């Protein structure tokens, strides 16, 4: 119980709740474990629960009818997700798949709605989270329509680096929990195209490639590549 309570306290959604409210949530959540590659839910599934990542990584994926997919976002602890269906009662709009072995906490809809009715800060946090998701989807659509693969990849690498580093005064290491195929799915490109672009970045001294790690050596150069060229 203490570990669950401590985890909940780190999540912006629950940060303003008092101890009694946190205790109620800690008693309400249920643990779930996922193997790498295991789906938590699929697009079209009923959505009556939200999820909190205790350990691991989960990708939110938009699948196609021909077996291809685009990764909308990658979430790690202590992120939460699955809230959209809790509001409108509609089915899941995307897949959620574990990128690594993961442990999550599950909160059912009734408890979730009760939190929002009790706490205005929690409601604002959820609305900000939903707005962020919409903006990310807009950015992804804009990139697929108007940006080159090199620009999309540079933007993706910068976003990943910003999640693991507060500064840029030294090389930043991105510890990959995903394959080049999945990196391609994040930028809407094939594995082969991403592999070619990564090699070009390495040859230009912008990144270093080691097994399971991408090191950004020249942040400024990568930022220049992330700016779309005018034609």
Number of C-alpha atoms within 10 A of each C-alpha: 9 9 9 17 16 12 18 22 18 13 17 16 21 19 14 15 19 11 11 9 15 20 16 13 19 20 13 14 18 13 14 15 16 19 15 15 14 16 15 15 16 19 15 12 14 15 23 20 19 20 20 24 23 21 17 21 24 30 24 22 22 18 16 9 6 6 6 12 17 21 21 20 16 19 19 16 18 18 19 21 17 21 20 21 18 20 13 9 12 14 16 20 19 20 21 25 22 22 24 18 15 21 19 24 22 17 21 16 18 11 15 19 13 10 21 16 11 12 16 13 17 20 16 13 17 19 14 12 17 15 12 12 15 12 12 14 14 12 13 20 13 12 19 15 9 11 17 16 19 22 22 25 25 23 21 16 21 17 11 17 22 14 9 12 13 9 10 14 9 11 17 23 18 19 15 13 14 14 12 16 15 20 22 22 20 21 25 23 19 16 16 12 15 22 15 12 17 21 14 14 21 17 11 12 13 17 24 19 14 9 7 11 14 20 18 25 19 19 19 12 16 21 14 13 18 20 14 15 10 4 3
